[in-house]
């Protein structure tokens, strides 16, 4: 009786790690558009829209 797994058989640990990494990657990609707009919004509100600090706070 062999106790080693064949190389082509994927263990549950490898599968779980791959799925966790894919979920983390998908979450990061999904969050990226929102994270990129945060630094731009205050300049847009104060520049083009002629807003003040209260408007910047409300937008953020």
CHARMM-style PDB file with segment names, atoms N, HN, CA, C and O in Angstrom:
ATOM      1  N   UNK     1       0.844  -1.180   0.000  1.00  0.00      PROA
ATOM      2  CA  UNK     1       0.000   0.000   0.000  1.00  0.00      PROA
ATOM      3  C   UNK     1       0.886   1.239   0.000  1.00  0.00      PROA
ATOM      4  O   UNK     1       1.806   1.355   0.811  1.00  0.00      PROA
ATOM      5  N   UNK     2       0.603   2.168  -0.919  1.00  0.00      PROA
ATOM      6  HN  UNK     2      -0.144   2.074  -1.577  1.00  0.00      PROA
ATOM      7  CA  UNK     2       1.378   3.414  -1.004  1.00  0.00      PROA
ATOM      8  C   UNK     2       0.757   4.461  -0.097  1.00  0.00      PROA
ATOM      9  O   UNK     2      -0.464   4.585  -0.007  1.00  0.00      PROA
ATOM     10  N   UNK     3       1.614   5.204   0.568  1.00  0.00      PROA
ATOM     11  HN  UNK     3       2.606   5.104   0.495  1.00  0.00      PROA
ATOM     12  CA  UNK     3       1.116   6.278   1.426  1.00  0.00      PROA
ATOM     13  C   UNK     3       1.276   7.646   0.779  1.00  0.00      PROA
ATOM     14  O   UNK     3       0.718   8.630   1.264  1.00  0.00      PROA
ATOM     15  N   UNK     4       2.022   7.715  -0.297  1.00  0.00      PROA
ATOM     16  HN  UNK     4       2.475   6.916  -0.692  1.00  0.00      PROA
ATOM     17  CA  UNK     4       2.222   8.994  -0.979  1.00  0.00      PROA
ATOM     18  C   UNK     4       1.130   9.193  -2.029  1.00  0.00      PROA
ATOM     19  O   UNK     4       0.635   8.235  -2.623  1.00  0.00      PROA
ATOM     20  N   UNK     5       0.768  10.457  -2.242  1.00  0.00      PROA
ATOM     21  HN  UNK     5       1.171  11.235  -1.759  1.00  0.00      PROA
ATOM     22  CA  UNK     5      -0.211  10.772  -3.268  1.00  0.00      PROA
ATOM     23  C   UNK     5       0.483  10.894  -4.613  1.00  0.00      PROA
ATOM     24  O   UNK     5       1.653  11.267  -4.694  1.00  0.00      PROA
ATOM     25  N   UNK     6      -0.238  10.582  -5.639  1.00  0.00      PROA
ATOM     26  HN  UNK     6      -1.189  10.279  -5.573  1.00  0.00      PROA
ATOM     27  CA  UNK     6       0.307  10.755  -6.981  1.00  0.00      PROA
ATOM     28  C   UNK     6       0.497  12.249  -7.247  1.00  0.00      PROA
ATOM     29  O   UNK     6      -0.278  13.057  -6.735  1.00  0.00      PROA
ATOM     30  N   UNK     7       1.502  12.638  -8.031  1.00  0.00      PROA
ATOM     31  HN  UNK     7       2.131  11.981  -8.447  1.00  0.00      PROA
ATOM     32  CA  UNK     7       1.772  14.066  -8.273  1.00  0.00      PROA
ATOM     33  C   UNK     7       0.620  14.809  -8.934  1.00  0.00      PROA
ATOM     34  O   UNK     7       0.468  16.015  -8.740  1.00  0.00      PROA
ATOM     35  N   UNK     8      -0.199  14.096  -9.718  1.00  0.00      PROA
ATOM     36  HN  UNK     8      -0.076  13.116  -9.876  1.00  0.00      PROA
ATOM     37  CA  UNK     8      -1.275  14.784 -10.404  1.00  0.00      PROA
ATOM     38  C   UNK     8      -2.502  15.010  -9.511  1.00  0.00      PROA
ATOM     39  O   UNK     8      -3.412  15.750  -9.886  1.00  0.00      PROA
ATOM     40  N   UNK     9      -2.529  14.382  -8.344  1.00  0.00      PROA
ATOM     41  HN  UNK     9      -1.790  13.782  -8.039  1.00  0.00      PROA
ATOM     42  CA  UNK     9      -3.655  14.567  -7.425  1.00  0.00      PROA
ATOM     43  C   UNK     9      -3.412  15.827  -6.599  1.00  0.00      PROA
ATOM     44  O   UNK     9      -2.359  16.002  -5.986  1.00  0.00      PROA
ATOM     45  N   UNK    10      -4.412  16.689  -6.604  1.00  0.00      PROA
ATOM     46  HN  UNK    10      -5.268  16.547  -7.102  1.00  0.00      PROA
ATOM     47  CA  UNK    10      -4.289  17.951  -5.877  1.00  0.00      PROA
ATOM     48  C   UNK    10      -4.905  17.791  -4.486  1.00  0.00      PROA
ATOM     49  O   UNK    10      -6.023  17.296  -4.349  1.00  0.00      PROA
ATOM     50  N   UNK    11      -4.181  18.204  -3.477  1.00  0.00      PROA
ATOM     51  HN  UNK    11      -3.272  18.606  -3.589  1.00  0.00      PROA
ATOM     52  CA  UNK    11      -4.688  18.072  -2.115  1.00  0.00      PROA
ATOM     53  C   UNK    11      -5.651  19.198  -1.791  1.00  0.00      PROA
ATOM     54  O   UNK    11      -5.685  20.217  -2.481  1.00  0.00      PROA
ATOM     55  N   UNK    12      -6.422  19.011  -0.750  1.00  0.00      PROA
ATOM     56  HN  UNK    12      -6.394  18.183  -0.190  1.00  0.00      PROA
ATOM     57  CA  UNK    12      -7.394  20.016  -0.329  1.00  0.00      PROA
ATOM     58  C   UNK    12      -6.704  21.292   0.117  1.00  0.00      PROA
ATOM     59  O   UNK    12      -7.216  22.384  -0.126  1.00  0.00      PROA
ATOM     60  N   UNK    13      -5.551  21.176   0.765  1.00  0.00      PROA
ATOM     61  HN  UNK    13      -5.135  20.288   0.962  1.00  0.00      PROA
ATOM     62  CA  UNK    13      -4.826  22.361   1.228  1.00  0.00      PROA
ATOM     63  C   UNK    13      -4.412  23.247   0.058  1.00  0.00      PROA
ATOM     64  O   UNK    13      -4.533  24.469   0.135  1.00  0.00      PROA
ATOM     65  N   UNK    14      -3.929  22.647  -1.016  1.00  0.00      PROA
ATOM     66  HN  UNK    14      -3.830  21.654  -1.078  1.00  0.00      PROA
ATOM     67  CA  UNK    14      -3.534  23.430  -2.185  1.00  0.00      PROA
ATOM     68  C   UNK    14      -4.741  24.115  -2.808  1.00  0.00      PROA
ATOM     69  O   UNK    14      -4.666  25.278  -3.204  1.00  0.00      PROA
ATOM     70  N   UNK    15      -5.841  23.399  -2.893  1.00  0.00      PROA
ATOM     71  HN  UNK    15      -5.901  22.454  -2.571  1.00  0.00      PROA
ATOM     72  CA  UNK    15      -7.053  23.957  -3.473  1.00  0.00      PROA
ATOM     73  C   UNK    15      -7.594  25.101  -2.627  1.00  0.00      PROA
ATOM     74  O   UNK    15      -8.003  26.133  -3.158  1.00  0.00      PROA
ATOM     75  N   UNK    16      -7.594  24.919  -1.322  1.00  0.00      PROA
ATOM     76  HN  UNK    16      -7.261  24.081  -0.891  1.00  0.00      PROA
ATOM     77  CA  UNK    16      -8.096  25.959  -0.424  1.00  0.00      PROA
ATOM     78  C   UNK    16      -7.210  27.201  -0.496  1.00  0.00      PROA
ATOM     79  O   UNK    16      -7.720  28.322  -0.485  1.00  0.00      PROA
ATOM     80  N   UNK    17      -5.912  27.019  -0.566  1.00  0.00      PROA
ATOM     81  HN  UNK    17      -5.498  26.109  -0.575  1.00  0.00      PROA
ATOM     82  CA  UNK    17      -5.000  28.161  -0.673  1.00  0.00      PROA
ATOM     83  C   UNK    17      -5.212  28.898  -1.989  1.00  0.00      PROA
ATOM     84  O   UNK    17      -5.216  30.129  -2.019  1.00  0.00      PROA
ATOM     85  N   UNK    18      -5.386  28.158  -3.069  1.00  0.00      PROA
ATOM     86  HN  UNK    18      -5.382  27.158  -3.045  1.00  0.00      PROA
ATOM     87  CA  UNK    18      -5.613  28.793  -4.363  1.00  0.00      PROA
ATOM     88  C   UNK    18      -6.925  29.585  -4.361  1.00  0.00      PROA
ATOM     89  O   UNK    18      -6.981  30.697  -4.887  1.00  0.00      PROA
ATOM     90  N   UNK    19      -7.955  29.023  -3.782  1.00  0.00      PROA
ATOM     91  HN  UNK    19      -7.910  28.120  -3.355  1.00  0.00      PROA
ATOM     92  CA  UNK    19      -9.244  29.728  -3.731  1.00  0.00      PROA
ATOM     93  C   UNK    19      -9.160  30.963  -2.850  1.00  0.00      PROA
ATOM     94  O   UNK    19      -9.745  31.994  -3.182  1.00  0.00      PROA
ATOM     95  N   UNK    20      -8.446  30.883  -1.736  1.00  0.00      PROA
ATOM     96  HN  UNK    20      -7.971  30.046  -1.466  1.00  0.00      PROA
ATOM     97  CA  UNK    20      -8.283  32.043  -0.866  1.00  0.00      PROA
ATOM     98  C   UNK    20      -7.518  33.153  -1.578  1.00  0.00      PROA
ATOM     99  O   UNK    20      -7.861  34.327  -1.438  1.00  0.00      PROA
ATOM    100  N   UNK    21      -6.498  32.798  -2.332  1.00  0.00      PROA
ATOM    101  HN  UNK    21      -6.220  31.844  -2.446  1.00  0.00      PROA
ATOM    102  CA  UNK    21      -5.735  33.802  -3.076  1.00  0.00      PROA
ATOM    103  C   UNK    21      -6.573  34.436  -4.179  1.00  0.00      PROA
ATOM    104  O   UNK    21      -6.477  35.640  -4.417  1.00  0.00      PROA
ATOM    105  N   UNK    22      -7.381  33.648  -4.844  1.00  0.00      PROA
ATOM    106  HN  UNK    22      -7.459  32.670  -4.651  1.00  0.00      PROA
ATOM    107  CA  UNK    22      -8.248  34.197  -5.889  1.00  0.00      PROA
ATOM    108  C   UNK    22      -9.301  35.138  -5.309  1.00  0.00      PROA
ATOM    109  O   UNK    22      -9.613  36.165  -5.912  1.00  0.00      PROA
ATOM    110  N   UNK    23      -9.841  34.800  -4.159  1.00  0.00      PROA
ATOM    111  HN  UNK    23      -9.588  33.966  -3.669  1.00  0.00      PROA
ATOM    112  CA  UNK    23     -10.821  35.673  -3.515  1.00  0.00      PROA
ATOM    113  C   UNK    23     -10.162  36.979  -3.082  1.00  0.00      PROA
ATOM    114  O   UNK    23     -10.738  38.052  -3.259  1.00  0.00      PROA
ATOM    115  N   UNK    24      -8.958  36.896  -2.515  1.00  0.00      PROA
ATOM    116  HN  UNK    24      -8.489  36.024  -2.371  1.00  0.00      PROA
ATOM    117  CA  UNK    24      -8.244  38.110  -2.108  1.00  0.00      PROA
ATOM    118  C   UNK    24      -7.916  38.983  -3.322  1.00  0.00      PROA
ATOM    119  O   UNK    24      -8.034  40.206  -3.254  1.00  0.00      PROA
ATOM    120  N   UNK    25      -7.513  38.375  -4.408  1.00  0.00      PROA
ATOM    121  HN  UNK    25      -7.417  37.381  -4.464  1.00  0.00      PROA
ATOM    122  CA  UNK    25      -7.208  39.121  -5.626  1.00  0.00      PROA
ATOM    123  C   UNK    25      -8.457  39.789  -6.193  1.00  0.00      PROA
ATOM    124  O   UNK    25      -8.405  40.946  -6.612  1.00  0.00      PROA
ATOM    125  N   UNK    26      -9.565  39.076  -6.208  1.00  0.00      PROA
ATOM    126  HN  UNK    26      -9.606  38.137  -5.868  1.00  0.00      PROA
ATOM    127  CA  UNK    26     -10.812  39.650  -6.717  1.00  0.00      PROA
ATOM    128  C   UNK    26     -11.271  40.818  -5.845  1.00  0.00      PROA
ATOM    129  O   UNK    26     -11.753  41.827  -6.361  1.00  0.00      PROA
ATOM    130  N   UNK    27     -11.123  40.683  -4.531  1.00  0.00      PROA
ATOM    131  HN  UNK    27     -10.731  39.864  -4.112  1.00  0.00      PROA
ATOM    132  CA  UNK    27     -11.494  41.787  -3.643  1.00  0.00      PROA
ATOM    133  C   UNK    27     -10.598  42.997  -3.872  1.00  0.00      PROA
ATOM    134  O   UNK    27     -11.077  44.131  -3.880  1.00  0.00      PROA
ATOM    135  N   UNK    28      -9.324  42.768  -4.054  1.00  0.00      PROA
ATOM    136  HN  UNK    28      -8.935  41.847  -4.048  1.00  0.00      PROA
ATOM    137  CA  UNK    28      -8.401  43.877  -4.305  1.00  0.00      PROA
ATOM    138  C   UNK    28      -8.703  44.591  -5.605  1.00  0.00      PROA
ATOM    139  O   UNK    28      -8.676  45.821  -5.663  1.00  0.00      PROA
ATOM    140  N   UNK    29      -8.986  43.837  -6.640  1.00  0.00      PROA
ATOM    141  HN  UNK    29      -9.008  42.838  -6.593  1.00  0.00      PROA
ATOM    142  CA  UNK    29      -9.316  44.445  -7.928  1.00  0.00      PROA
ATOM    143  C   UNK    29     -10.643  45.187  -7.854  1.00  0.00      PROA
ATOM    144  O   UNK    29     -10.800  46.241  -8.469  1.00  0.00      PROA
ATOM    145  N   UNK    30     -11.589  44.648  -7.112  1.00  0.00      PROA
ATOM    146  HN  UNK    30     -11.461  43.792  -6.612  1.00  0.00      PROA
ATOM    147  CA  UNK    30     -12.877  45.313  -6.960  1.00  0.00      PROA
ATOM    148  C   UNK    30     -12.796  46.596  -6.153  1.00  0.00      PROA
ATOM    149  O   UNK    30     -13.565  47.527  -6.391  1.00  0.00      PROA
ATOM    150  N   UNK    31     -11.879  46.658  -5.208  1.00  0.00      PROA
ATOM    151  HN  UNK    31     -11.254  45.901  -5.014  1.00  0.00      PROA
ATOM    152  CA  UNK    31     -11.730  47.842  -4.361  1.00  0.00      PROA
ATOM    153  C   UNK    31     -10.890  48.925  -5.037  1.00  0.00      PROA
ATOM    154  O   UNK    31     -11.003  50.099  -4.686  1.00  0.00      PROA
ATOM    155  N   UNK    32     -10.070  48.556  -5.979  1.00  0.00      PROA
ATOM    156  HN  UNK    32      -9.978  47.602  -6.265  1.00  0.00      PROA
ATOM    157  CA  UNK    32      -9.130  49.478  -6.603  1.00  0.00      PROA
ATOM    158  C   UNK    32      -9.772  50.722  -7.218  1.00  0.00      PROA
ATOM    159  O   UNK    32      -9.253  51.813  -6.985  1.00  0.00      PROA
ATOM    160  N   UNK    33     -10.852  50.640  -7.980  1.00  0.00      PROA
ATOM    161  HN  UNK    33     -11.273  49.754  -8.169  1.00  0.00      PROA
ATOM    162  CA  UNK    33     -11.438  51.868  -8.554  1.00  0.00      PROA
ATOM    163  C   UNK    33     -11.895  52.874  -7.495  1.00  0.00      PROA
ATOM    164  O   UNK    33     -11.760  54.083  -7.684  1.00  0.00      PROA
ATOM    165  N   UNK    34     -12.429  52.377  -6.395  1.00  0.00      PROA
ATOM    166  HN  UNK    34     -12.538  51.395  -6.241  1.00  0.00      PROA
ATOM    167  CA  UNK    34     -12.865  53.283  -5.334  1.00  0.00      PROA
ATOM    168  C   UNK    34     -11.670  53.913  -4.631  1.00  0.00      PROA
ATOM    169  O   UNK    34     -11.701  55.093  -4.283  1.00  0.00      PROA
ATOM    170  N   UNK    35     -10.618  53.128  -4.423  1.00  0.00      PROA
ATOM    171  HN  UNK    35     -10.592  52.170  -4.706  1.00  0.00      PROA
ATOM    172  CA  UNK    35      -9.424  53.633  -3.747  1.00  0.00      PROA
ATOM    173  C   UNK    35      -8.700  54.674  -4.601  1.00  0.00      PROA
ATOM    174  O   UNK    35      -8.088  55.591  -4.052  1.00  0.00      PROA
ATOM    175  N   UNK    36      -8.754  54.559  -5.893  1.00  0.00      PROA
ATOM    176  HN  UNK    36      -9.251  53.814  -6.339  1.00  0.00      PROA
ATOM    177  CA  UNK    36      -8.079  55.509  -6.767  1.00  0.00      PROA
ATOM    178  C   UNK    36      -8.801  56.852  -6.845  1.00  0.00      PROA
ATOM    179  O   UNK    36      -8.164  57.869  -7.118  1.00  0.00      PROA
ATOM    180  N   UNK    37     -10.106  56.880  -6.613  1.00  0.00      PROA
ATOM    181  HN  UNK    37     -10.623  56.054  -6.390  1.00  0.00      PROA
ATOM    182  CA  UNK    37     -10.836  58.142  -6.694  1.00  0.00      PROA
ATOM    183  C   UNK    37     -10.724  58.977  -5.422  1.00  0.00      PROA
ATOM    184  O   UNK    37     -10.921  60.191  -5.481  1.00  0.00      PROA
ATOM    185  N   UNK    38     -10.422  58.386  -4.298  1.00  0.00      PROA
ATOM    186  HN  UNK    38     -10.262  57.400  -4.250  1.00  0.00      PROA
ATOM    187  CA  UNK    38     -10.366  59.126  -3.032  1.00  0.00      PROA
ATOM    188  C   UNK    38      -9.348  60.273  -3.077  1.00  0.00      PROA
ATOM    189  O   UNK    38      -9.702  61.371  -2.648  1.00  0.00      PROA
ATOM    190  N   UNK    39      -8.117  60.104  -3.560  1.00  0.00      PROA
ATOM    191  HN  UNK    39      -7.829  59.212  -3.908  1.00  0.00      PROA
ATOM    192  CA  UNK    39      -7.183  61.234  -3.589  1.00  0.00      PROA
ATOM    193  C   UNK    39      -7.566  62.318  -4.599  1.00  0.00      PROA
ATOM    194  O   UNK    39      -7.137  63.462  -4.452  1.00  0.00      PROA
ATOM    195  N   UNK    40      -8.347  61.995  -5.600  1.00  0.00      PROA
ATOM    196  HN  UNK    40      -8.696  61.065  -5.720  1.00  0.00      PROA
ATOM    197  CA  UNK    40      -8.695  62.946  -6.650  1.00  0.00      PROA
ATOM    198  C   UNK    40      -9.874  63.839  -6.252  1.00  0.00      PROA
ATOM    199  O   UNK    40      -9.940  64.999  -6.659  1.00  0.00      PROA
ATOM    200  N   UNK    41     -10.789  63.308  -5.469  1.00  0.00      PROA
ATOM    201  HN  UNK    41     -10.736  62.365  -5.139  1.00  0.00      PROA
ATOM    202  CA  UNK    41     -12.021  64.028  -5.149  1.00  0.00      PROA
ATOM    203  C   UNK    41     -11.815  65.383  -4.463  1.00  0.00      PROA
ATOM    204  O   UNK    41     -12.466  66.344  -4.872  1.00  0.00      PROA
ATOM    205  N   UNK    42     -10.960  65.522  -3.453  1.00  0.00      PROA
ATOM    206  HN  UNK    42     -10.431  64.741  -3.121  1.00  0.00      PROA
ATOM    207  CA  UNK    42     -10.818  66.842  -2.832  1.00  0.00      PROA
ATOM    208  C   UNK    42     -10.347  67.924  -3.802  1.00  0.00      PROA
ATOM    209  O   UNK    42     -10.832  69.053  -3.740  1.00  0.00      PROA
ATOM    210  N   UNK    43      -9.430  67.606  -4.679  1.00  0.00      PROA
ATOM    211  HN  UNK    43      -9.036  66.688  -4.729  1.00  0.00      PROA
ATOM    212  CA  UNK    43      -8.971  68.584  -5.662  1.00  0.00      PROA
ATOM    213  C   UNK    43     -10.054  68.950  -6.651  1.00  0.00      PROA
ATOM    214  O   UNK    43     -10.147  70.103  -7.071  1.00  0.00      PROA
ATOM    215  N   UNK    44     -10.858  68.001  -7.022  1.00  0.00      PROA
ATOM    216  HN  UNK    44     -10.782  67.064  -6.681  1.00  0.00      PROA
ATOM    217  CA  UNK    44     -11.958  68.263  -7.960  1.00  0.00      PROA
ATOM    218  C   UNK    44     -13.025  69.137  -7.302  1.00  0.00      PROA
ATOM    219  O   UNK    44     -13.551  70.055  -7.931  1.00  0.00      PROA
ATOM    220  N   UNK    45     -13.344  68.854  -6.044  1.00  0.00      PROA
ATOM    221  HN  UNK    45     -12.916  68.108  -5.533  1.00  0.00      PROA
ATOM    222  CA  UNK    45     -14.390  69.625  -5.352  1.00  0.00      PROA
ATOM    223  C   UNK    45     -13.929  71.054  -5.111  1.00  0.00      PROA
ATOM    224  O   UNK    45     -14.706  71.988  -5.311  1.00  0.00      PROA
ATOM    225  N   UNK    46     -12.685  71.248  -4.687  1.00  0.00      PROA
ATOM    226  HN  UNK    46     -12.053  70.490  -4.525  1.00  0.00      PROA
ATOM    227  CA  UNK    46     -12.205  72.605  -4.403  1.00  0.00      PROA
ATOM    228  C   UNK    46     -11.865  73.365  -5.676  1.00  0.00      PROA
ATOM    229  O   UNK    46     -12.008  74.587  -5.711  1.00  0.00      PROA
ATOM    230  N   UNK    47     -11.424  72.683  -6.714  1.00  0.00      PROA
ATOM    231  HN  UNK    47     -11.307  71.690  -6.686  1.00  0.00      PROA
ATOM    232  CA  UNK    47     -11.027  73.356  -7.948  1.00  0.00      PROA
ATOM    233  C   UNK    47     -12.185  73.646  -8.871  1.00  0.00      PROA
ATOM    234  O   UNK    47     -12.576  74.802  -9.033  1.00  0.00      PROA
ATOM    235  N   UNK    48     -12.733  72.626  -9.473  1.00  0.00      PROA
ATOM    236  HN  UNK    48     -12.415  71.687  -9.341  1.00  0.00      PROA
ATOM    237  CA  UNK    48     -13.784  72.802 -10.484  1.00  0.00      PROA
ATOM    238  C   UNK    48     -15.119  73.213  -9.892  1.00  0.00      PROA
ATOM    239  O   UNK    48     -15.857  73.996 -10.491  1.00  0.00      PROA
ATOM    240  N   UNK    49     -15.427  72.689  -8.720  1.00  0.00      PROA
ATOM    241  HN  UNK    49     -14.827  72.054  -8.233  1.00  0.00      PROA
ATOM    242  CA  UNK    49     -16.737  72.963  -8.131  1.00  0.00      PROA
ATOM    243  C   UNK    49     -16.711  74.127  -7.146  1.00  0.00      PROA
ATOM    244  O   UNK    49     -17.756  74.521  -6.629  1.00  0.00      PROA
ATOM    245  N   UNK    50     -15.528  74.682  -6.880  1.00  0.00      PROA
ATOM    246  HN  UNK    50     -14.679  74.362  -7.301  1.00  0.00      PROA
ATOM    247  CA  UNK    50     -15.333  75.826  -5.986  1.00  0.00      PROA
ATOM    248  C   UNK    50     -15.938  75.565  -4.599  1.00  0.00      PROA
ATOM    249  O   UNK    50     -16.584  76.436  -4.016  1.00  0.00      PROA
ATOM    250  N   UNK    51     -15.720  74.371  -4.096  1.00  0.00      PROA
ATOM    251  HN  UNK    51     -15.196  73.663  -4.569  1.00  0.00      PROA
ATOM    252  CA  UNK    51     -16.235  74.003  -2.790  1.00  0.00      PROA
ATOM    253  C   UNK    51     -15.225  74.283  -1.690  1.00  0.00      PROA
ATOM    254  O   UNK    51     -14.058  74.565  -1.964  1.00  0.00      PROA
ATOM    255  N   UNK    52     -15.663  74.207  -0.486  1.00  0.00      PROA
ATOM    256  HN  UNK    52     -16.611  73.978  -0.263  1.00  0.00      PROA
ATOM    257  CA  UNK    52     -14.818  74.432   0.671  1.00  0.00      PROA
ATOM    258  C   UNK    52     -14.559  73.137   1.422  1.00  0.00      PROA
ATOM    259  O   UNK    52     -14.893  72.053   0.942  1.00  0.00      PROA
ATOM    260  N   UNK    53     -13.962  73.255   2.603  1.00  0.00      PROA
ATOM    261  HN  UNK    53     -13.691  74.136   2.992  1.00  0.00      PROA
ATOM    262  CA  UNK    53     -13.648  72.050   3.389  1.00  0.00      PROA
ATOM    263  C   UNK    53     -14.887  71.244   3.786  1.00  0.00      PROA
ATOM    264  O   UNK    53     -14.824  70.018   3.873  1.00  0.00      PROA
ATOM    265  N   UNK    54     -16.006  71.920   4.026  1.00  0.00      PROA
ATOM    266  HN  UNK    54     -16.057  72.917   3.955  1.00  0.00      PROA
ATOM    267  CA  UNK    54     -17.216  71.176   4.406  1.00  0.00      PROA
ATOM    268  C   UNK    54     -17.718  70.323   3.244  1.00  0.00      PROA
ATOM    269  O   UNK    54     -18.161  69.194   3.456  1.00  0.00      PROA
ATOM    270  N   UNK    55     -17.655  70.838   2.046  1.00  0.00      PROA
ATOM    271  HN  UNK    55     -17.296  71.755   1.875  1.00  0.00      PROA
ATOM    272  CA  UNK    55     -18.099  70.069   0.886  1.00  0.00      PROA
ATOM    273  C   UNK    55     -17.161  68.891   0.611  1.00  0.00      PROA
ATOM    274  O   UNK    55     -17.600  67.806   0.231  1.00  0.00      PROA
ATOM    275  N   UNK    56     -15.861  69.129   0.810  1.00  0.00      PROA
ATOM    276  HN  UNK    56     -15.504  70.011   1.118  1.00  0.00      PROA
ATOM    277  CA  UNK    56     -14.889  68.030   0.634  1.00  0.00      PROA
ATOM    278  C   UNK    56     -15.184  66.931   1.641  1.00  0.00      PROA
ATOM    279  O   UNK    56     -15.173  65.750   1.293  1.00  0.00      PROA
ATOM    280  N   UNK    57     -15.445  67.306   2.873  1.00  0.00      PROA
ATOM    281  HN  UNK    57     -15.454  68.265   3.155  1.00  0.00      PROA
ATOM    282  CA  UNK    57     -15.769  66.300   3.890  1.00  0.00      PROA
ATOM    283  C   UNK    57     -17.038  65.545   3.571  1.00  0.00      PROA
ATOM    284  O   UNK    57     -17.126  64.343   3.819  1.00  0.00      PROA
ATOM    285  N   UNK    58     -18.030  66.242   3.021  1.00  0.00      PROA
ATOM    286  HN  UNK    58     -17.959  67.219   2.820  1.00  0.00      PROA
ATOM    287  CA  UNK    58     -19.283  65.588   2.680  1.00  0.00      PROA
ATOM    288  C   UNK    58     -19.100  64.604   1.526  1.00  0.00      PROA
ATOM    289  O   UNK    58     -19.731  63.547   1.502  1.00  0.00      PROA
ATOM    290  N   UNK    59     -18.242  64.948   0.574  1.00  0.00      PROA
ATOM    291  HN  UNK    59     -17.729  65.806   0.593  1.00  0.00      PROA
ATOM    292  CA  UNK    59     -18.010  64.069  -0.563  1.00  0.00      PROA
ATOM    293  C   UNK    59     -17.236  62.828  -0.136  1.00  0.00      PROA
ATOM    294  O   UNK    59     -17.553  61.714  -0.551  1.00  0.00      PROA
ATOM    295  N   UNK    60     -16.224  63.030   0.694  1.00  0.00      PROA
ATOM    296  HN  UNK    60     -15.966  63.935   1.032  1.00  0.00      PROA
ATOM    297  CA  UNK    60     -15.414  61.897   1.142  1.00  0.00      PROA
ATOM    298  C   UNK    60     -16.241  61.047   2.082  1.00  0.00      PROA
ATOM    299  OT1 UNK    60     -15.757  60.034   2.585  1.00  0.00      PROA
TER     300      UNK     60
END
